[in-house]
Structure formats: C-alpha cells, structure tokens
Amino acid sequence: MQNISVKRVIAGALIVLLAMLIILGSMGVMAEREGAQLLAEINEISAQQASAANRAETNLMEVRVRLERMSQHYRNGNENYAERALGEALESLEKSDQRIAELTRLELPVDSERRPLVDAIVDSYHLIVTDALRSDLGKV
C-alpha cells in the first residue's frame, strides 16, 4: 500500500509541477504580448517624433532658400517676386512651427530617455527661430 501512495504523491507532485509550468508559460506569453504592444506604441511615438522633427527641419530649410530667393529678386528689382518669396518663407515658417508643436504634443513618460532629446530639439529651434526673426520677416 505504501508503494501506491508514493506513486500517487509523485503523480500529484508532477501534476502540480506541470500546472505551474503551464501557468508560468502562459504568464510569459502574456508578458511578451504586452511587451510587444508597448514596444510597438513606443516605436509609433518615436516615428511620429522623428517625422515631426525632420519636417520642421525641412520647412526651416525652405525658409532659408525662399529668403535667399527674395534677396535675389530685390537685387534684380523684381519686387513682386520678392514679396511672393517672402510670403512663401512665412508659410514655411508657419508649417515649421506646426511641426514643432506636433513634436511637443506627443506625450512621453516622465522618465523617458528621449525627453532630453526632444527638449534639446525644441530649444535649438527657438534659438534659430527667434522673435526678432519673426518680427523682421513681418516688417520686410
């Protein structure tokens, strides 16, 4: 009789061990799914931030090119073309402002490693696009 009870104890222990393995495995799968979902969300935010920063940079380059064209048109005496180039530069600046606003609107966790990078981008933008530049463009 003792052999039967030992067999039952071992079988019971194996069943408990198997149940624990199944529970741990299912918890691992759930954690992996949640991790993959969070990683996908972070990647989406990152892509949106990179896109906003790149588009803001492109718009600033357009401002520079259009201001150079404006300068050339003024030197050549084509004031109508110069005014058009200035208007296009102002539109590009407005789009650039919108892109920076998009960049700052995307929420990051407080402890995110990207927060200092986003802050540095925004600070650099404000060093380039100052109120003096805006007022100069509005007065020209």
N, C-alpha and C positions, 0 to 999 in steps of 0.2 A: 503494500500500500504506500509506503514511503516513496517508491520509485514513481508512482503515478502522481503524487502530489508534487514531487520535484519537477517532473515533466510539465505539470500544469503551471508551476511557478515560473519555469523557464519560458514556457509558451506565453504566459501572461506578460513577463518582462519583455519578450520580443515584440509582443503586440503593442505594449506601451512605447517601446523604442521606435517601432515603425510609425505609430501615431505621432510621436514627437518629431520624427524626421519629416513626415508629411506636413505637419504644422509649420516647422521651420522652413521647409521648401516653399510652401505657399506664402509665408511671410516674405521670403526672399524675392519671390516673383512679384508680389505686390510692391515691395520697396523698389525693385528695379523698374517697374512700370511708372511709379510715382517719380523716381529719379529721372527717367527718360522724359516724362512730361514736363518736369521742372526745367530740365536742360533745353528742351525744345522752346519753352517760354523764354528762357534767358537768351537763346540764340535769336529768337524773333526780336526781342528788345534790342539786342546788340546790332542786328541787321538794320533795324529802324534808326538807331542812333548813328550808325556809320553812314547810312544813306543821307540822313539829315545833315550831318557834318560835311559830307562830300558835296552835296548840292549847295550848301551855304558857301563853301569854298569856290565852287564853280560860278555861283552868282557874283561873288566878290571879284573874281577874275573878269567877268563880263563888265562889271562896273569900271574896272581899270581900263579895259580895252575901249569901252564906249567913251570914257573921258579922254582918252588919247585921240580918238576919232573927233571928238568935239573940238579939241585943241587944234587939230589939223584943219578942220573946217573953218574955225575962226581965223587961223593964219591965212587961209586961202580966200577969206572974205565971203564964205558961204554960211551966213548966219542962220538961215532956215535949217540947213543940215545940222548945224551945231546945236540948235535948240532941240531938234529931234534926237540927236545923240545924247543930249543931257536928259531928256525925258526917258529914254531907254535906260540910261545909267540909273536914274532914280527908281525905275521899275525893277531893275535887277537888285538894287539895294533893298527895296521893299521885300522882294522874294527871299533874299538872303536873311533878312530879319525874321521872316516867317519860318525859315528852316531852323534858325537858332531857337526860335520859340518851340518848334517841334521837338528839338533835341532836349530842351529843358523840361518839356511837359511829360516826357516819358519817365515814369516813376522807377526809382531804383531803391533797393533795400538800403537802410541806413549804413550798414557795414559793407556795402558793395565796394569792390576794388576799382570799379570803373567810375565811381563818383568823383574822385580827384581828377580823372582824365576829362570828364565832361566839364567840370568846373574850370579846368585849365583851358579847354577849347573856348568856352564862353568868355572867360577873362581875356584871352587873346583876341577874340572877336571884338570885344569892347575897347581894346587898345587900338585896334585898326579903325573901327567904325566909331568915331567919337562924335560928340555933339557938335564940335567945331566943324567936322567934315560935313555933317548933315546940314548945318546952317550955311556953310559955304556953297554946297550944292543947291540949296534953296535960293541963295542970293544971286547966283550966276545967271 
